[in-house]
């Protein structure tokens, strides 16, 4: 028997096709059917046009794509031994902008995407506050995110699809009043964390280092914990438990973990496969069922995202939860909300370090049209996980632009009889409702995946 489930309330739309055996899912396909083709659009465009196009790959992760593009373009200069000078002020503003985008995404994802479905698992009327669109918690989350994102607009000029990052720095010169306003918006997010999400002081929360600290939580995280354990979400959604983080920042470390051992990343071992993917200008074959490609590291599947970042960075609270419940839905969701807290405090600290007397932008000495041939790679940690951009250009014209998004890592199709990360995670589940929750735990993004 086969069943088809449409995954909605995501960026784009996806289809889950499941095969059943003995009332459990025995096989699953995640189909992304709406092709967008940004990689083809970018071909033969001037290099700087990417600053307009790539932030529009995704309405949620525009900052991540912009930062990846800018750093890929800057790495072009490094690779021809003419590295650009970028001030610390510009670097801080880039990281701050990306962090705020991730903070905004984490809140929306928890309250608007996954918690409404998790709440449906319980018949208790008190959880109706998490109901999609109408629930009080949904509406409160919408209000706070509309405030938080204003802090990004201060330095980005608008949101989404900002283009203030450019090779050489940023087109933003905030005043002390601007920085104070940004801090105030983030303070509202801290209050939201304490009074709506966790029920504890955020500094106290950041000191948690043991799974037993779960008992100290209240409000939304306590509701999530209770429903999860009532429905055994700590037992489902487990995949390879191999994790990868391609980029580093003030909060994140770049590395991979496989069988508990941590290793450095060799970016040249990242590759895409399209065995089960549709091909442009080609007749569809029987094995092709999605526009998503498959991302691999050294020919192996790896999960990416907040859980992976927490484990690689050795955050003790999440490592303790992971030791108890492995890479389950419960652990994966909790790791993302834990990252929300860490990002809030880290971003406030980064804002305090900005020296407004520094230059925001230093113009490159050479234009891309003067560079005969060059290529580069950049990596950025986006809300959903690791983002990879690779550019090849000649005399300032793009010859190839490759994007590997977190959803391709996590929800891309399996190959050669080996299941993809999310596919493996849903095998054995006894309901479509739980299968959909597992997919949501990775944060499905169709538009990023079919670029």
RAZICOR-V579625 format. One record per helix or strand of 3 or more residues. SS is the DSSP state (H for helix, E for strand). FROM is the first residue (numbers start at 0). LEN is the number of residues. If there is no record, write none. Layout:
ss:SS from:FROM len:LEN
ss:SS from:FROM len:LEN
//
This chain:
ss:E from:1 len:6
ss:E from:13 len:8
ss:E from:23 len:8
ss:H from:37 len:5
ss:H from:46 len:10
ss:H from:61 len:18
ss:H from:87 len:32
ss:H from:124 len:6
ss:H from:135 len:21
ss:H from:175 len:23
ss:H from:201 len:5
ss:H from:210 len:6
ss:H from:218 len:12
ss:E from:242 len:3
ss:E from:254 len:4
ss:E from:260 len:3
ss:H from:266 len:3
ss:E from:269 len:4
ss:E from:293 len:4
ss:H from:305 len:7
ss:H from:315 len:10
ss:H from:328 len:24
ss:H from:367 len:3
ss:E from:373 len:9
ss:E from:384 len:10
ss:E from:396 len:8
ss:H from:405 len:6
ss:H from:420 len:6
ss:H from:431 len:11
ss:H from:445 len:4
//
